[in-house]
């Protein structure tokens, strides 16, 4: 059953609302859709702006929890991923983080072939990031993003989901 504005506005707390939003994303983007990149991006494009943004930043949150801003682009370097993440950060009003993300991508864009091929001139990825200078560029931003993630508690950057949904519930439901 599709998520409704009423469910969003009556959710008892942020955790309950986050669970509703997550369930809706799982319903709309089941594993078989996620496993087919072309189908995934077509489906993603049909989602309401809020849900699309939430899906767009999910893997960024994972990267920031496990790695760093620079490392994220080793994990998610497809231009479609980059575009969805940047748009998602902006839509969810994570403007400062979106700026850091965009600057990092602009720095890495000339290195896109290396990112896509995984060929870092015989170097480990982390060493390559240091050698090209992107790690030094992003280290201070990692600290800022980490602080913002910590403010979100257990949900990290995904804590922006319930905040956004309460502010713009109509942007988080499929029109019927």
MARKE-737108 format. One line per 10 residues: their letters; for each residue x, y, z of C-alpha. Coordinates in Angstrom, 3 decimals, decimal comma. Layout:
BEGIN
A) X:Y:Z | ...
This chain:
BEGIN
XXXXXXXXXX) 0,000:0,000:0,000 | 1,349:3,406:-0,969 | 2,545:5,896:1,614 | 0,104:8,743:2,275 | 0,424:12,331:3,450 | -1,684:11,385:6,470 | 0,766:8,634:7,467 | 3,620:11,114:7,216 | 1,907:13,815:9,247 | 0,718:11,421:11,961
XXXXXXXXXX) 3,909:9,399:12,397 | 4,643:9,322:16,111 | 8,330:10,191:15,866 | 11,253:10,479:13,450 | 12,149:6,782:13,741 | 8,603:5,723:12,857 | 8,551:8,156:9,934 | 11,970:6,988:8,764 | 10,687:3,399:8,817 | 7,652:4,399:6,726
XXXXXXXXXX) 9,855:6,197:4,190 | 12,292:3,274:4,026 | 9,451:0,806:3,492 | 8,041:2,961:0,705 | 11,435:3,115:-1,010 | 11,758:-0,670:-0,727 | 8,288:-1,071:-2,226 | 9,047:1,248:-5,136 | 12,670:0,134:-5,651 | 12,690:-3,614:-4,927
XXXXXXXXXX) 15,915:-5,563:-5,272 | 15,160:-6,687:-8,830 | 14,876:-3,021:-9,861 | 18,077:-2,123:-8,008 | 19,920:-4,962:-9,745 | 19,230:-3,517:-13,225 | 20,893:-0,076:-13,501 | 18,843:1,070:-16,495 | 15,564:0,020:-14,882 | 16,679:1,533:-11,578
XXXXXXXXXX) 17,333:4,973:-13,080 | 14,101:4,891:-15,111 | 12,161:3,984:-11,973 | 14,033:6,519:-9,870 | 13,083:9,210:-12,374 | 9,402:8,407:-11,847 | 9,487:8,841:-8,070 | 8,225:11,922:-6,251 | 11,055:14,405:-5,600 | 11,439:13,623:-1,912
XXXXXXXXXX) 11,657:9,854:-2,336 | 13,979:10,251:-5,295 | 16,253:12,466:-3,191 | 16,209:9,998:-0,324 | 17,202:7,148:-2,615 | 19,819:9,421:-4,169 | 21,702:10,013:-0,931 | 21,413:6,537:0,574 | 24,749:5,232:-0,726 | 26,425:8,533:0,049
XXXXXXXXXX) 25,421:8,084:3,682 | 26,868:4,555:3,596 | 30,117:5,870:2,117 | 30,388:8,600:4,717 | 29,778:6,076:7,491 | 32,329:3,593:6,159 | 34,847:5,729:4,271 | 35,045:9,389:3,285 | 33,877:11,926:0,739 | 36,743:11,167:-1,651
XXXXXXXXXX) 36,295:7,405:-1,239 | 32,606:7,735:-2,090 | 33,557:8,402:-5,704 | 35,440:5,120:-5,834 | 32,251:3,395:-4,739 | 29,781:5,478:-6,773 | 31,404:7,053:-9,827 | 28,723:6,540:-12,468 | 27,633:10,016:-13,579 | 24,024:9,008:-12,925
XXXXXXXXXX) 24,909:8,167:-9,310 | 26,788:11,426:-8,935 | 23,874:13,404:-10,365 | 21,288:11,675:-8,184 | 23,374:12,171:-5,052 | 23,980:15,844:-5,763 | 20,324:16,465:-6,612 | 19,267:14,520:-3,543 | 21,503:16,521:-1,228 | 20,093:19,733:-2,656
XXXXXXXXXX) 16,461:18,603:-2,512 | 16,882:17,491:1,108 | 18,318:20,946:1,876 | 21,763:19,612:2,786 | 23,154:22,573:0,883 | 26,579:22,823:2,504 | 27,248:19,123:1,996 | 25,985:19,393:-1,592 | 28,575:22,116:-2,178 | 31,400:19,916:-0,883
XXXXXXXXXX) 30,128:17,003:-2,944 | 29,966:19,100:-6,108 | 33,456:20,550:-5,596 | 34,862:17,067:-5,052 | 33,224:15,795:-8,231 | 34,557:18,745:-10,227 | 38,042:17,930:-8,930 | 37,642:14,238:-9,794 | 35,870:14,613:-13,134 | 39,139:14,750:-15,136
XXXXXXXXXX) 40,006:11,427:-13,438 | 36,716:9,767:-14,397 | 38,361:7,189:-16,673 | 40,542:5,981:-13,799 | 37,536:5,819:-11,472 | 35,460:3,888:-13,991 | 38,231:1,445:-14,903 | 39,640:1,026:-11,424 | 43,127:1,524:-12,864 | 45,028:3,832:-10,553
XXXXXXXXXX) 48,417:3,430:-12,154 | 49,336:0,427:-10,036 | 48,541:2,253:-6,799 | 46,031:1,403:-4,128 | 42,949:3,608:-4,356 | 43,685:5,419:-1,072 | 47,246:6,199:-2,161 | 45,965:7,452:-5,501 | 43,509:9,798:-3,757 | 46,410:11,260:-1,775
XXXXXXXXXX) 48,661:11,544:-4,843 | 46,128:13,465:-6,927 | 45,367:15,799:-4,013 | 41,695:15,081:-3,515 | 42,132:13,548:-0,062 | 43,789:16,721:1,221 | 41,007:18,780:-0,349 | 38,225:16,763:1,259 | 39,660:15,969:4,709 | 38,238:19,137:6,321
XXXXXXXXXX) 34,874:18,519:4,660 | 34,834:14,955:5,986 | 35,007:16,391:9,497 | 32,075:18,718:8,840 | 29,998:15,949:7,238 | 30,867:13,577:10,076 | 29,715:16,162:12,613 | 26,428:16,586:10,717 | 26,037:12,802:10,582 | 26,605:12,536:14,325
XXXXXXXXXX) 23,893:15,131:14,900 | 21,561:12,718:13,105 | 22,308:10,026:15,652 | 21,779:6,460:14,546 | 20,286:7,634:11,230 | 23,304:9,763:10,255 | 22,618:11,909:7,197 | 19,426:9,948:6,645 | 17,990:11,861:9,608 | 17,259:14,481:6,951
XXXXXXXXXX) 14,534:12,190:5,559 | 11,946:12,657:8,329 | 12,757:16,364:8,633 | 12,142:16,830:4,910 | 9,029:14,620:4,883 | 7,433:16,589:7,718 | 8,182:19,844:5,894 | 7,102:18,629:2,427 | 4,879:15,554:2,873 | 3,270:15,956:-0,544
XXXXXX) 6,703:15,610:-2,178 | 7,105:12,145:-0,613 | 4,016:10,365:-1,875 | 3,098:8,872:-5,211 | 0,170:10,762:-6,725 | -2,917:8,634:-7,036
